[in-house]
């Protein structure tokens, strides 16, 4: 599938993010591949996945395009989503159709700029689709100007500059979709059907949802917290 057809295939659809942290009970490439299969059978049009092993396992299980990332921490930078060429190469090797990477304005590992990394990727992997995970309108505009194929609002609420912004940030989706021709993927804090409806009516090309679908521990915590609050009010 060529670039434009792949991007068009995401329009109006749901991408399921299948990720589990090492400390979570479902941390397993096998389990994530089955999560992806459940997503495919439920009507998802794409999968977001983290790490070589998970991406490979998911590609063997489903026929959906995969947005691949590698999360890795570096001592000299807060950026951990596909932060360097090393992670980019790993995502390509694993077979993901789209590479997602941190597109914020923060300092990158080894002092590299986003522009430097972007140009290196385009030189090394000219046909790959690139998605910028951003947190602000300014970052989204910059990513579009650089030439990213897709922009996702993934990091709104997770950077120092945006940590106090309520999620989901559909206003960010709306602002970017009104100013840019680059497709905007709504991601970050989408928990309800109403959230998704608002994202689409705000101009989102599609929506990426993780915790609300694939992290039962976090889902359980939300129900427990709500029930505890109700119980306390009844005492």
NORWO-V223314 format. One record per pair of residues at least 24 apart in sequence whose ideal C-beta (glycine too) atoms are under 10 Angstrom apart, sorted by the first residue. I is the first residue (numbers start at 1). J is the second residue. If there is no record, write none. Layout:
# NORWO-V223314
i->I j->J
i->I j->J
This chain:
# NORWO-V223314
i->1 j->65
i->1 j->97
i->2 j->127
i->3 j->97
i->3 j->98
i->3 j->127
i->3 j->128
i->3 j->129
i->3 j->149
i->4 j->129
i->4 j->149
i->6 j->46
i->6 j->65
i->6 j->97
i->6 j->98
i->6 j->129
i->6 j->149
i->6 j->150
i->7 j->65
i->7 j->98
i->7 j->129
i->7 j->131
i->7 j->149
i->7 j->150
i->7 j->182
i->7 j->183
i->7 j->205
i->7 j->206
i->8 j->183
i->8 j->205
i->9 j->45
i->9 j->46
i->9 j->64
i->9 j->65
i->9 j->97
i->9 j->206
i->10 j->45
i->10 j->46
i->10 j->65
i->10 j->67
i->10 j->98
i->10 j->150
i->10 j->183
i->10 j->185
i->10 j->205
i->10 j->206
i->10 j->207
i->10 j->208
i->11 j->45
i->11 j->183
i->11 j->204
i->11 j->205
i->11 j->206
i->12 j->45
i->12 j->200
i->12 j->204
i->12 j->205
i->12 j->206
i->12 j->207
i->13 j->43
i->13 j->44
i->13 j->45
i->13 j->46
i->13 j->64
i->13 j->200
i->13 j->205
i->13 j->206
i->13 j->207
i->13 j->208
i->14 j->39
i->14 j->42
i->14 j->43
i->14 j->44
i->14 j->45
i->14 j->46
i->14 j->190
i->14 j->196
i->14 j->206
i->14 j->207
i->14 j->208
i->14 j->209
i->14 j->213
i->15 j->39
i->15 j->44
i->15 j->45
i->15 j->46
i->15 j->47
i->15 j->48
i->15 j->64
i->15 j->65
i->15 j->66
i->15 j->67
i->15 j->98
i->15 j->152
i->15 j->185
i->15 j->186
i->15 j->187
i->15 j->206
i->15 j->207
i->15 j->208
i->15 j->209
i->15 j->210
i->16 j->40
i->16 j->42
i->16 j->43
i->16 j->44
i->16 j->45
i->16 j->46
i->16 j->47
i->16 j->48
i->16 j->49
i->16 j->62
i->16 j->64
i->16 j->207
i->16 j->208
i->16 j->209
i->16 j->210
i->16 j->212
i->16 j->213
i->16 j->214
i->17 j->44
i->17 j->46
i->17 j->47
i->17 j->48
i->17 j->49
i->17 j->50
i->17 j->67
i->17 j->69
i->17 j->100
i->17 j->154
i->17 j->187
i->17 j->208
i->17 j->209
i->17 j->210
i->17 j->211
i->17 j->212
i->17 j->213
i->17 j->214
i->17 j->215
i->18 j->44
i->18 j->47
i->18 j->48
i->18 j->49
i->18 j->50
i->18 j->54
i->18 j->55
i->18 j->57
i->18 j->58
i->18 j->62
i->18 j->66
i->18 j->210
i->18 j->213
i->18 j->214
i->18 j->215
i->19 j->47
i->19 j->48
i->19 j->49
i->19 j->50
i->19 j->51
i->19 j->54
i->19 j->69
i->19 j->71
i->19 j->210
i->19 j->211
i->19 j->214
i->19 j->215
i->20 j->50
i->20 j->54
i->20 j->210
i->20 j->214
i->20 j->215
i->20 j->216
i->20 j->217
i->21 j->50
i->21 j->71
i->21 j->215
i->21 j->217
i->23 j->217
i->24 j->215
i->24 j->216
i->24 j->217
i->24 j->218
i->25 j->215
i->25 j->216
i->25 j->217
i->26 j->214
i->26 j->215
i->26 j->216
i->26 j->217
i->27 j->54
i->28 j->53
i->28 j->54
i->28 j->57
i->29 j->53
i->29 j->54
i->29 j->55
i->29 j->56
i->29 j->57
i->29 j->58
i->29 j->60
i->29 j->61
i->30 j->54
i->30 j->57
i->30 j->61
i->31 j->57
i->31 j->214
i->32 j->57
i->32 j->58
i->32 j->61
i->32 j->214
i->33 j->57
i->33 j->58
i->33 j->59
i->33 j->60
i->33 j->61
i->33 j->62
i->34 j->58
i->34 j->61
i->34 j->62
i->35 j->61
i->35 j->62
i->35 j->210
i->35 j->213
i->35 j->214
i->35 j->215
i->36 j->60
i->36 j->61
i->36 j->62
i->36 j->64
i->36 j->66
i->36 j->214
i->37 j->61
i->37 j->62
i->37 j->64
i->38 j->62
i->38 j->213
i->38 j->214
i->39 j->64
i->39 j->209
i->39 j->213
i->39 j->214
i->40 j->64
i->42 j->213
i->44 j->208
i->44 j->209
i->44 j->213
i->45 j->206
i->46 j->97
i->46 j->98
i->46 j->185
i->46 j->206
i->46 j->208
i->47 j->96
i->47 j->208
i->47 j->214
i->48 j->96
i->48 j->98
i->48 j->100
i->48 j->131
i->48 j->152
i->48 j->154
i->48 j->185
i->48 j->187
i->48 j->208
i->48 j->209
i->48 j->210
i->48 j->214
i->49 j->91
i->49 j->94
i->49 j->96
i->49 j->100
i->50 j->81
i->50 j->82
i->50 j->91
i->50 j->100
i->50 j->210
i->51 j->87
i->51 j->90
i->51 j->91
i->51 j->94
i->52 j->87
i->52 j->90
i->52 j->91
i->52 j->93
i->52 j->94
i->52 j->95
i->52 j->96
i->53 j->94
i->54 j->94
i->55 j->90
i->55 j->91
i->55 j->93
i->55 j->94
i->55 j->95
i->55 j->96
i->56 j->93
i->56 j->94
i->56 j->95
i->56 j->96
i->57 j->94
i->58 j->94
i->58 j->95
i->58 j->96
i->59 j->94
i->59 j->95
i->59 j->96
i->59 j->97
i->60 j->95
i->64 j->97
i->65 j->96
i->65 j->97
i->65 j->98
i->65 j->129
i->66 j->91
i->66 j->94
i->66 j->95
i->66 j->96
i->66 j->97
i->66 j->98
i->67 j->91
i->67 j->96
i->67 j->97
i->67 j->98
i->67 j->99
i->67 j->100
i->67 j->129
i->67 j->131
i->67 j->133
i->67 j->150
i->67 j->152
i->67 j->185
i->67 j->187
i->67 j->208
i->68 j->92
i->68 j->93
i->68 j->94
i->68 j->95
i->68 j->96
i->68 j->97
i->68 j->98
i->68 j->99
i->68 j->100
i->68 j->101
i->68 j->128
i->68 j->131
i->69 j->96
i->69 j->98
i->69 j->99
i->69 j->100
i->69 j->101
i->69 j->102
i->69 j->131
i->69 j->133
i->69 j->154
i->70 j->94
i->70 j->96
i->70 j->99
i->70 j->100
i->70 j->101
i->72 j->109
i->73 j->109
i->74 j->108
i->74 j->109
i->74 j->110
i->75 j->109
i->76 j->107
i->76 j->108
i->76 j->109
i->76 j->110
i->76 j->111
i->77 j->102
i->77 j->106
i->77 j->107
i->77 j->108
i->77 j->109
i->77 j->110
i->77 j->111
i->77 j->112
i->78 j->102
i->78 j->104
i->78 j->106
i->78 j->107
i->78 j->108
i->78 j->109
i->78 j->158
i->78 j->159
i->78 j->160
i->79 j->103
i->79 j->104
i->79 j->106
i->79 j->107
i->79 j->108
i->79 j->109
i->79 j->112
i->79 j->114
i->79 j->117
i->79 j->133
i->79 j->155
i->79 j->159
i->80 j->109
i->81 j->133
i->81 j->154
i->81 j->155
i->81 j->158
i->82 j->117
i->82 j->121
i->82 j->130
i->82 j->131
i->82 j->133
i->83 j->108
i->83 j->109
i->83 j->110
i->83 j->112
i->83 j->117
i->84 j->108
i->84 j->109
i->84 j->110
i->84 j->112
i->84 j->117
i->84 j->120
i->85 j->112
i->85 j->116
i->85 j->117
i->85 j->120
i->85 j->121
i->85 j->124
i->85 j->125
i->88 j->117
i->88 j->120
i->88 j->121
i->88 j->124
i->88 j->125
i->88 j->128
i->88 j->130
i->89 j->121
i->89 j->124
i->89 j->125
i->91 j->125
i->91 j->128
i->92 j->121
i->92 j->124
i->92 j->125
i->92 j->128
i->96 j->128
i->96 j->129
i->97 j->128
i->97 j->129
i->98 j->128
i->98 j->129
i->98 j->130
i->98 j->131
i->98 j->149
i->98 j->150
i->98 j->185
i->99 j->125
i->99 j->128
i->99 j->129
i->99 j->130
i->99 j->131
i->99 j->149
i->100 j->129
i->100 j->130
i->100 j->131
i->100 j->132
i->100 j->133
i->100 j->148
i->100 j->150
i->100 j->152
i->100 j->154
i->100 j->185
i->100 j->187
i->100 j->208
i->101 j->130
i->101 j->131
i->101 j->132
i->101 j->133
i->101 j->143
i->101 j->148
i->102 j->132
i->102 j->133
i->102 j->134
i->102 j->135
i->102 j->139
i->102 j->154
i->102 j->155
i->102 j->159
i->103 j->130
i->103 j->131
i->103 j->132
i->103 j->133
i->103 j->134
i->103 j->135
i->103 j->139
i->103 j->140
i->103 j->142
i->103 j->143
i->103 j->144
i->103 j->146
i->103 j->148
i->103 j->151
i->103 j->152
i->103 j->154
i->103 j->155
i->104 j->132
i->104 j->133
i->104 j->134
i->104 j->135
i->104 j->136
i->104 j->138
i->104 j->139
i->104 j->142
i->104 j->143
i->104 j->154
i->104 j->155
i->104 j->156
i->104 j->158
i->104 j->159
i->104 j->160
i->104 j->161
i->104 j->162
i->105 j->134
i->105 j->135
i->105 j->136
i->105 j->138
i->105 j->139
i->105 j->142
i->105 j->159
i->105 j->161
i->106 j->135
i->106 j->139
i->106 j->155
i->106 j->159
i->106 j->160
i->106 j->161
i->114 j->139
i->114 j->142
i->114 j->143
i->114 j->146
i->114 j->148
i->115 j->142
i->115 j->145
i->115 j->146
i->117 j->146
i->118 j->143
i->118 j->146
i->118 j->147
i->118 j->148
i->119 j->146
i->119 j->147
i->122 j->146
i->122 j->147
i->131 j->182
i->131 j->183
i->131 j->185
i->131 j->187
i->131 j->208
i->132 j->182
i->132 j->185
i->133 j->158
i->133 j->185
i->133 j->187
i->133 j->188
i->133 j->208
i->134 j->159
i->134 j->162
i->134 j->172
i->134 j->176
i->134 j->184
i->135 j->159
i->135 j->160
i->135 j->161
i->135 j->162
i->135 j->163
i->135 j->165
i->135 j->169
i->135 j->172
i->135 j->188
i->136 j->161
i->136 j->162
i->136 j->165
i->136 j->169
i->136 j->172
i->136 j->175
i->136 j->176
i->137 j->171
i->137 j->172
i->137 j->174
i->137 j->175
i->137 j->176
i->137 j->178
i->137 j->179
i->137 j->180
i->139 j->172
i->139 j->176
i->140 j->172
i->140 j->173
i->140 j->175
i->140 j->176
i->140 j->177
i->140 j->179
i->140 j->180
i->140 j->182
i->140 j->184
i->141 j->175
i->141 j->176
i->141 j->179
i->141 j->180
i->141 j->182
i->143 j->176
i->143 j->180
i->143 j->182
i->144 j->176
i->144 j->179
i->144 j->180
i->144 j->181
i->144 j->182
i->144 j->183
i->144 j->184
i->145 j->180
i->145 j->182
i->147 j->182
i->148 j->182
i->148 j->183
i->149 j->182
i->149 j->183
i->150 j->182
i->150 j->183
i->150 j->184
i->150 j->185
i->150 j->205
i->150 j->206
i->151 j->176
i->151 j->177
i->151 j->180
i->151 j->182
i->151 j->183
i->151 j->184
i->151 j->185
i->151 j->205
i->152 j->176
i->152 j->183
i->152 j->184
i->152 j->185
i->152 j->186
i->152 j->187
i->152 j->188
i->152 j->204
i->152 j->205
i->152 j->206
i->152 j->207
i->152 j->208
i->153 j->184
i->153 j->185
i->153 j->186
i->153 j->187
i->153 j->188
i->153 j->189
i->153 j->190
i->153 j->199
i->153 j->204
i->153 j->207
i->153 j->208
i->154 j->185
i->154 j->186
i->154 j->187
i->154 j->188
i->154 j->189
i->154 j->208
i->154 j->210
i->155 j->187
i->155 j->188
i->156 j->186
i->156 j->187
i->156 j->188
i->156 j->189
i->157 j->188
i->157 j->189
i->158 j->188
i->158 j->189
i->162 j->188
i->165 j->189
i->167 j->191
i->167 j->195
i->168 j->192
i->168 j->195
i->168 j->196
i->168 j->198
i->168 j->199
i->168 j->202
i->168 j->207
i->168 j->209
i->169 j->199
i->169 j->202
i->170 j->195
i->170 j->196
i->170 j->197
i->170 j->198
i->170 j->199
i->170 j->200
i->170 j->201
i->170 j->202
i->170 j->203
i->170 j->204
i->171 j->198
i->171 j->202
i->172 j->202
i->173 j->198
i->173 j->199
i->173 j->200
i->173 j->201
i->173 j->202
i->173 j->203
i->173 j->204
i->173 j->205
i->173 j->207
i->174 j->198
i->174 j->199
i->174 j->201
i->174 j->202
i->174 j->203
i->174 j->204
i->175 j->202
i->175 j->203
i->176 j->202
i->176 j->203
i->176 j->204
i->177 j->202
i->177 j->203
i->177 j->204
i->177 j->205
i->178 j->202
i->178 j->203
i->179 j->203
i->191 j->218
i->191 j->219
i->191 j->222
